[in-house]
Amino acid sequence: METTILRIKKIISEKLDVNCNMDEVTPETSLLEDGIGLDSISIVNFIVMVEKEFDISFSEEDLNMDMFSNLTKICDAIDAKQN
């Protein structure tokens, strides 16, 4: 999971239009307004980037707001798709 978190942190800090660096993002960091502050368009962009990075595809049923509550939960979702 640690490698997955590092890859996600890299996406957030280098590819999304957010004002944070990798060191500011922890496994407990929320991707939503109470954390990084992704809006609906940024979340869609993030999902697309994650799907490309990990060569997975999320269905509508897979996606829910709880999944974005922190990096650990998005990592769990990615791991579930890869297995």
Secondary structure, 3 states (H helix, E strand, C coil): CHHHHHHHHHHHHHHCCCCCCHHHCCCCCCCCCCCCCCCHHHHHHHHHHHHHHHCCCCCCCCCCHHHHCCHHHHHHHHHHHHC
